[in-house]
């Protein structure tokens, strides 16, 4: 009687074990397929609208009193110097509506960086704790002022923002280096 009970239990255990292994194999295959697709996709496909932007190594970005950049997509050639000029076209004082342009490395957490920047009033809102995340930045500008930076970027997508308190949530853009 015991033999009759053990045999079905053994068959059931083998069946469950073999089904579980097949499911894991399918998941592994799906994961490796999606990884290959992501790896092979060029950076331009990950940024909607970049195909409509002309590639240039010289850009002028304007910041205004409505806390907006006039340009939020920049396309450049990777490995070549890029000159970016920021102009503050607003009329409000620097103390209440100053602007800068900070180019960050790919993958930097923008809310965390923005929170650190808010506390860096003594350094024009460029946090010393975040210097390793920054590719380049302009100085903080008042109305009618402009500043220019030159950076060389490897292939990738680089976020840029204004780090003045409260601005980083709205004043953002992306540089696509291809």
C-alpha positions, 0 to 999 in steps of 0.5 A: 500500500505504501508503494502505491502512495510513493509512486504518484507522489514521486511522479508529481514531484518530478513533473513540478520540478521539470515545469519550473525549469522550463519556465526559468529557461524561457525567462532567461531567453527573453531577458537575453533577447531584450538585452541584445535589442537594447545594446544594439539600439543607437542612442537616437532611438531612445530620445523621441524627436531627435531625428528632427534636430540638426547636428551641430557643435555650437549651440545657444540656449536661452533661459527666461523668466517663465523658467524655460529653456528655448531648446530642450534637445541638442544633437552633437557628434561624439568625441568632438568639442561642443560649445554651448552658450547660455543667455538669460533673456529674462528681466527678473533679478539674478537673486530671484530668477537666475539661470545656469546650464549644468550638463550631467553625466548619463544616468544621474538621478536629477531629483537627487542632484537638484536637492543637493544643488538647492543647498549649494547657495554659496557655490551658485547652486553647483553642489560640491557633493555632485561634482563627479556627476557634472560634465560642465556648467555655466556660471549663474546668470542674471538678466541680459548675461551670457556664459559659454562652456565647451565640453567633449562628450562620448556617445550617449544621452546627457541631461542638462538643467538649471540648478537654481532652486525650483528650476530643475523640475522644469528647465531640463533638456537632453544632449544626444552625442552620436 
